[in-house]
Amino acid sequence: MDKFFRKYVWDDQRTPYRVAVARMTRRQAEYEMLFYAILSGVLFAVIALAALSDRLPHGNAAGVSLYAFTQVCAALLLGMTRSAWAALYCASAPLAALTYFALYGFHPDLDVADKTLLVALVVLWVAYCTRLLAVARAYPRLPQGAPSGDSRA
């Protein structure tokens, strides 16, 4: 069972989230940045389209849609180039979410527990983005990883 868990869920090479940035290989950093780029790219693509809808309480928000589209572009750049500048722009997303909550508020159907959970998740996202920035900044100096056939570094 442990073999399958390490192969599909937690692998030090492909999911290096517990590895300190100073001890990472370039290959581990690539996996981590690629995963973040895919996840945030899909999230912001959905947000970009949803923000144009007039069915949402804060719908038809062209500014939100434009910002979400620029986040998709930054995620693509991060995934393809591993640029620290793209990572910095991607890291601005949770701060933009907190700003959105402050300016526009929350969906009217959410109660206090839901709002607290959303804010807590965004704060955790801010904390993770500090790691993302550290990985992107360290990337050019990181040593090469293990060969593609070996998942142990």
HELIX and SHEET records of a PDB file:
HELIX    1   1 ASP A    2  TYR A    8  1                                   7    
HELIX    2   2 VAL A   21  ARG A   23  5                                   3    
HELIX    3   3 ARG A   26  ALA A   50  1                                  25    
HELIX    4   4 ALA A   62  THR A   81  1                                  20    
HELIX    5   5 ALA A   84  ALA A   91  1                                   8    
HELIX    6   6 ALA A   93  TYR A  104  1                                  12    
HELIX    7   7 VAL A  112  ALA A  138  1                                  27    
HELIX    8   8 TYR A  139  ARG A  141  5                                   3    
END                                                                             
